Structure formats: structure tokens, C-alpha cells
Amino acid sequence: MKRRKVSNMLGLAVLATVVVEPMHPYEMATVMRERGKDRDMPIKWGTLYTVVQNLEKHGFLEVVESGRQGGRPERTVYRITPAGRDELRDWVGELIAVPEPEQPRFRAALSLMGVLRPDETTHLLRQRVAVLERHLADDRAALDGYREKVHSLFLIEAEYDLAMRQADLEWTRELLAQLSEGTLPGQDLWRRFHETGEIPPEVAFG
């Protein structure tokens, strides 16, 4: 991935927001929240002003006007620059074209699953399947509602999220089935470890 002058993903969201029209930071935050950007990418709202200042520093944003109305705090309005438009297109293009390894929390848990007993893991996976099924049903219903008023082009990220959750659900169901049926490779060794407290020589490292 390219090393960027402003690498915070909030910077990408800001550029994509002001590409339509100039805004002050408070307005940017309002628009991004309305669009659900904090569901699409990791956003720390407390860093917004710093990110905006960094974008200006590197020539991606410029000040249009700065003023105060009544007793309100001073508000500075920013607009995107030609360099900012180039950065926005290049950044989005890179994210689409270049796969980046991701490390979800579930993967971390799977790598340490052996510390739990097989029957305990089976119980917890059933809970996960139930939660995934409920979330998928809720999200599909919400997406169907949005389709009536939002063009499908602007629901692509929601479609992707549903597809990933569906894949997660199907994979977890398969793992749960193997555990329930006792067909997971090494399951007997795993159980023996919890019965004896010793790592079977068949799976010992080193």
C-alpha cells in the first residue's frame, strides 16, 4: 500500500464529503454520520479537526472563508483542492484494487480456541450462529427498506457487508457441525489435552 501524507481513514471520508461542496468541520461530521461512514470505516470523531488541518497542510483542502456569527465559535469553511481530488481518486482506487490482509477478532479467537474445551466451544459457536442469523435478518430487512428510497449504487457497501456476514455464518455453521458430530480433525487430541492437562505429543510444537 502506498505511504500517504494523511493516512487516517477519516481523511478519506472528509475528502469524499467535501468533494460535493465546501463545509466546515462540524457540518462534515454531521453529513458523515448521516451517511453512516462510522459503520464503513474506523472513525475517531475526536481527531476530526486535526485530520482536517493535516489535509489543509498537505494541500488537499483549502480555506474558503472563516468567520463568526453572533456568540457562536468561529467556523472555518474548507473546500477540496485539485490535489485533494487526485488524492481521493487515487486512495479509493488503491483500496478497491489492492487486497489488504485484515485481522478480525474472530480469527484471533480461532487461533486460541484450544484453551477452551470442545463442548464449551460448541456452545459458544451456537451462540455466535444465533447472533449472526439475527443480525443478517435485521440487516436484510433494513436494506430492503433502503432500496425503496436509495439508489442501489449507494448500497454497495451494505451488500458487501451482508455477503461477508453470510460467508461467516456458513463457515461457522460448518465448524459447529464438525464439532457436534465429532468429525473435526484432532478433536480427540484436543479433548485429551483438557482431560490430562498435557499437550499430546502428536501436536506438540518444536
C-alpha positions in Angstrom: 0.0 0.0 0.0 1.2 3.5 -0.8 2.5 5.7 2.0 0.2 8.6 2.2 0.7 12.1 3.6 -2.5 11.7 5.5 -3.2 8.0 6.2 -6.1 8.3 8.7 -9.2 6.8 7.1 -11.1 9.7 8.4 -9.2 11.9 6.0 -10.6 9.8 3.1 -14.1 10.3 4.5 -13.5 14.0 4.8 -12.3 14.3 1.2 -15.3 12.3 -0.1 -17.6 14.5 1.9 -16.4 17.9 0.8 -16.0 16.9 -2.8 -19.6 17.8 -3.2 -19.5 21.3 -1.6 -17.4 23.3 0.8 -18.1 22.7 4.5 -16.9 23.5 8.0 -15.8 20.5 10.2 -19.0 20.4 12.2 -21.0 20.1 9.0 -18.6 17.4 7.7 -19.2 15.3 10.9 -23.0 15.8 10.6 -23.0 14.7 6.9 -20.7 11.7 7.6 -22.8 10.5 10.5 -26.0 10.8 8.3 -24.3 8.7 5.7 -23.2 6.1 8.2 -19.5 6.5 7.5 -18.6 5.4 11.0 -20.1 2.0 10.1 -18.0 1.7 6.9 -14.6 2.6 8.4 -12.9 3.2 11.7 -13.6 6.8 12.7 -12.5 8.6 15.8 -14.5 11.8 15.8 -12.3 13.5 18.3 -9.5 13.6 15.7 -11.6 15.3 13.0 -10.2 18.9 13.4 -6.6 17.5 13.4 -7.3 15.5 10.3 -8.8 18.5 8.5 -5.8 20.6 9.5 -3.4 18.0 8.1 -5.4 17.8 4.9 -5.0 21.5 4.6 -1.3 21.4 5.5 -0.6 18.9 2.6 -2.7 20.9 0.1 -5.7 18.6 -0.1 -8.1 21.2 1.4 -8.1 25.0 1.4 -9.9 27.6 3.4 -12.8 29.3 1.6 -13.9 31.5 4.5 -13.6 31.9 8.2 -16.0 33.9 10.4 -18.2 34.0 13.4 -21.9 34.5 13.7 -23.2 36.0 17.0 -21.9 34.2 20.0 -21.1 31.0 18.1 -17.5 29.7 17.8 -15.5 30.7 14.8 -16.2 28.4 11.9 -13.7 27.8 9.0 -15.1 26.5 5.8 -12.9 24.2 3.7 -13.1 23.1 0.1 -11.3 20.3 -1.7 -8.4 21.3 -4.0 -7.4 19.7 -7.3 -4.6 17.8 -5.4 -7.3 16.7 -3.0 -9.5 15.3 -5.8 -6.5 13.4 -7.2 -5.7 12.0 -3.7 -9.3 11.0 -3.2 -9.5 9.1 -6.5 -6.1 7.5 -6.1 -6.8 6.4 -2.5 -10.2 4.9 -3.3 -8.8 3.2 -6.4 -6.0 1.7 -4.3 -8.4 0.3 -1.7 -10.5 -1.3 -4.4 -7.6 -2.8 -6.4 -5.2 -3.9 -3.7 -6.3 -6.5 -1.2 -5.1 -5.8 2.3 -4.8 -8.5 5.0 -7.3 -8.0 7.7 -7.2 -9.5 11.2 -10.8 -9.8 12.6 -11.3 -10.6 16.2 -12.9 -13.9 15.3 -9.7 -15.0 13.6 -7.8 -14.2 16.8 -10.2 -16.2 18.8 -9.9 -19.2 16.5 -6.2 -19.2 16.8 -6.6 -19.6 20.6 -9.7 -21.8 20.6 -7.7 -24.7 22.1 -7.8 -23.1 25.5 -11.5 -23.9 25.7 -13.0 -27.3 26.0 -14.6 -28.7 22.8 -18.1 -28.8 24.4 -17.7 -25.2 25.6 -16.6 -24.1 22.2 -19.6 -25.9 20.6 -21.9 -24.0 23.0 -20.3 -20.6 22.2 -20.4 -21.3 18.4 -24.1 -21.9 18.7 -24.4 -18.5 20.3 -22.4 -16.9 17.5 -24.6 -18.6 14.8 -27.8 -17.3 16.5 -26.4 -13.8 16.7 -25.3 -13.9 13.1 -28.6 -15.2 11.9 -30.5 -12.4 13.8 -28.2 -9.7 12.6 -28.4 -10.9 9.0 -32.2 -10.9 9.1 -32.3 -7.4 10.6 -29.8 -6.1 8.1 -31.6 -7.6 5.1 -34.9 -6.0 6.3 -33.2 -2.7 6.7 -31.5 -2.9 3.3 -34.8 -3.8 1.6 -36.3 -0.7 3.2 -33.4 1.5 1.9 -33.9 0.1 -1.6 -37.2 1.9 -1.9 -35.6 5.3 -1.5 -31.8 4.9 -2.1 -30.2 4.1 -5.5 -28.6 0.6 -5.4 -25.3 2.3 -6.4 -25.1 3.8 -2.9 -25.9 0.5 -1.1 -22.9 -1.4 -2.5 -21.0 -1.4 0.9 -24.1 -2.8 2.7 -24.4 -5.6 0.1 -20.7 -6.4 0.6 -21.2 -6.5 4.4 -24.2 -8.8 4.1 -22.2 -11.1 1.8 -19.3 -11.2 4.3 -21.6 -12.0 7.2 -23.3 -14.7 5.2 -20.0 -16.3 4.5 -19.1 -16.0 8.2 -22.3 -17.7 9.1 -21.9 -20.5 6.7 -18.3 -21.2 7.7 -19.2 -21.1 11.4 -22.2 -23.5 10.9 -19.8 -25.9 9.2 -17.3 -25.7 12.1 -20.2 -26.2 14.6 -21.4 -29.2 12.7 -18.0 -30.9 12.7 -17.7 -30.2 16.5 -21.2 -31.5 17.2 -20.6 -34.7 15.1 -17.1 -35.2 16.5 -15.6 -35.1 13.0 -13.2 -32.1 13.4 -9.7 -33.4 12.8 -7.8 -33.6 16.0 -10.9 -33.2 18.2 -10.0 -36.3 20.3 -6.5 -34.9 20.9 -8.0 -31.5 21.9 -10.3 -33.2 24.4 -7.4 -35.3 25.8 -5.4 -32.2 26.5 -8.2 -30.8 28.7 -8.6 -34.2 30.4 -4.9 -34.7 31.2 -3.6 -31.1 31.2 -0.8 -32.3 28.9 -0.2 -31.5 25.2 -0.4 -34.7 23.2 2.9 -35.5 21.5 1.2 -35.6 18.2 0.5 -31.9 18.3 3.5 -30.6 20.4 5.4 -27.8 18.8 9.2 -27.9 18.3 
